[in-house]
Amino acid sequence: MKKIFSVIVLLIASTHWQVMAAQSKNPISPYDTVFIEEMTWLEVRDAIKAGKTTAIIATGGVEQNGPYLATGKHNVILKLTTDKIARQLGNALVAPIVAFVPEGDKKPPTKHMRYPGTISLTEKTFMLLLTEIAESLKVHGFTEIVLLGDSGGNQSGMNKLAKSLNKAWQKDKARVHFVPEYYDNPRWTKWLQARGINEVKDGEHHDFRHTALMMLADPMSVRMPQRIATGDFSVNGIDLMPMSKTLSLAKELLRYQTDITVAAINQRVNAKP
């Protein structure tokens, strides 16, 4: 009897909170952002009610990026790109950027884990983390969940996860879409080469594209003042000055990448299950 009573109490409490969540009014005007972590729960609820039922889960990383770029390179760029993508979609919000991804083994250290500052997850932990995030979003009413990654080590796990979740969610309204078009490095390289950016690799883990986008997001993330002070603000043989030219290219590239990613997302969302 005690167990039955406890279950009844829990059901009543749950129903009460569901009613409260549905009926509570937002006492203030909403903040203009697409990032869920910057919104109040009322703003998220009202956005979903208004049709923003696509959620973007973006994965970045914390890794070594040569002597000049911050270890959070991918996360810095994702803050820029996902904002643009979500706003252009018009019906999307962005989950907190997943900063921790597979970066190499720990014993013995391999890949990026050989460098201080790198934080690495196993593929299993990475996929479990994304699963919990996706399931949370589904509970709240998001029906189209988009997975995209800014780093190469993220792609395989996201692809496998999308397939496994769609299989597990066959009877649910929600679907998961892995969008590899976002991480199409050969395409971005070709686009830059057509504009005169022909890099000669210097052996460091950096390039013009990432540096330019980071400059657009936060010049300190590429240590711009310090590098200018040395008299050599370049990457792979490409001078980053004048800054206006680099930032102009970064804005063009951001628009190009956004257009391609948005088109890929819409194609998947509009496709029949």
KAPE-V920175 format. One record per backbone hydrogen bond with DSSP energy under -1.0 kcal/mol. CO is the residue of the C=O (numbers start at 1). NH is the residue of the N-H. E is the energy in kcal/mol with one decimal. If there is no record, write none. Layout:
BEGIN
CO & NH & E
CO & NH & E
END
This chain:
BEGIN
1 & 5 & -2.8
2 & 6 & -2.4
3 & 7 & -2.2
4 & 8 & -2.3
5 & 9 & -2.4
6 & 10 & -2.3
7 & 11 & -2.4
8 & 12 & -2.4
9 & 13 & -2.6
10 & 14 & -2.6
11 & 15 & -2.4
12 & 16 & -2.5
13 & 17 & -2.3
14 & 18 & -2.0
15 & 19 & -2.3
16 & 20 & -2.4
17 & 21 & -2.6
18 & 22 & -1.7
19 & 23 & -2.2
20 & 24 & -2.3
31 & 33 & -1.4
34 & 94 & -3.2
35 & 38 & -1.7
36 & 39 & -1.6
40 & 44 & -2.1
41 & 45 & -2.6
42 & 46 & -2.6
43 & 47 & -2.0
44 & 48 & -2.3
45 & 49 & -2.3
46 & 50 & -1.8
47 & 52 & -2.6
48 & 51 & -1.6
51 & 53 & -2.0
53 & 143 & -1.8
53 & 144 & -2.0
54 & 93 & -2.3
55 & 146 & -3.2
56 & 95 & -2.5
57 & 148 & -1.9
58 & 98 & -2.8
59 & 150 & -2.5
62 & 119 & -2.2
70 & 73 & -1.4
71 & 63 & -2.2
72 & 76 & -2.6
73 & 77 & -2.2
74 & 78 & -2.3
75 & 79 & -1.7
77 & 81 & -2.8
78 & 82 & -2.5
80 & 84 & -1.5
81 & 85 & -2.7
82 & 86 & -2.7
83 & 87 & -2.1
84 & 88 & -2.1
85 & 89 & -2.4
86 & 90 & -2.2
91 & 54 & -2.0
93 & 56 & -2.6
94 & 36 & -2.6
98 & 60 & -3.0
101 & 121 & -1.3
103 & 112 & -1.3
105 & 110 & -1.8
110 & 113 & -1.9
111 & 114 & -1.4
112 & 115 & -2.2
115 & 118 & -1.5
122 & 126 & -2.6
123 & 127 & -2.4
124 & 128 & -2.2
125 & 129 & -2.6
126 & 130 & -2.2
127 & 131 & -2.0
128 & 132 & -2.3
129 & 133 & -2.0
130 & 134 & -2.8
131 & 135 & -2.7
132 & 136 & -1.9
133 & 137 & -2.2
134 & 138 & -2.2
135 & 139 & -2.0
136 & 140 & -1.2
137 & 142 & -2.0
138 & 141 & -1.3
143 & 175 & -2.5
144 & 55 & -2.7
145 & 177 & -3.1
146 & 57 & -3.6
147 & 179 & -2.7
148 & 59 & -2.1
151 & 154 & -1.3
154 & 158 & -1.8
155 & 159 & -2.3
156 & 160 & -2.4
157 & 161 & -2.3
158 & 162 & -2.4
159 & 163 & -1.6
160 & 164 & -2.2
161 & 165 & -2.9
162 & 166 & -2.1
163 & 167 & -1.6
164 & 168 & -2.0
165 & 169 & -2.3
169 & 172 & -2.1
175 & 145 & -3.0
177 & 147 & -3.3
179 & 182 & -1.0
180 & 183 & -1.1
184 & 188 & -1.8
185 & 189 & -2.7
186 & 190 & -2.3
187 & 191 & -2.2
188 & 192 & -2.2
189 & 193 & -2.5
190 & 194 & -1.9
192 & 195 & -1.4
192 & 197 & -2.4
193 & 196 & -1.8
196 & 198 & -1.1
204 & 206 & -1.7
207 & 211 & -1.8
208 & 212 & -3.1
209 & 213 & -2.3
210 & 214 & -2.4
211 & 215 & -2.3
212 & 216 & -1.8
213 & 217 & -1.7
214 & 218 & -3.9
218 & 221 & -1.9
219 & 222 & -1.2
219 & 224 & -1.8
220 & 223 & -1.4
221 & 70 & -2.3
223 & 227 & -2.2
224 & 228 & -2.5
225 & 229 & -1.9
227 & 232 & -1.3
228 & 231 & -1.3
233 & 240 & -2.8
235 & 238 & -2.1
236 & 200 & -2.3
238 & 235 & -2.1
242 & 246 & -1.5
243 & 247 & -2.8
244 & 248 & -1.9
245 & 249 & -2.0
246 & 250 & -2.2
247 & 251 & -2.2
248 & 252 & -2.0
249 & 253 & -2.8
250 & 254 & -2.4
251 & 255 & -2.0
252 & 256 & -2.4
253 & 257 & -3.0
254 & 258 & -2.3
255 & 259 & -2.6
256 & 260 & -2.0
257 & 261 & -2.3
258 & 262 & -3.0
259 & 263 & -2.1
260 & 264 & -1.9
261 & 265 & -2.5
262 & 266 & -2.7
263 & 267 & -2.1
264 & 268 & -1.8
265 & 269 & -2.8
266 & 270 & -2.5
END
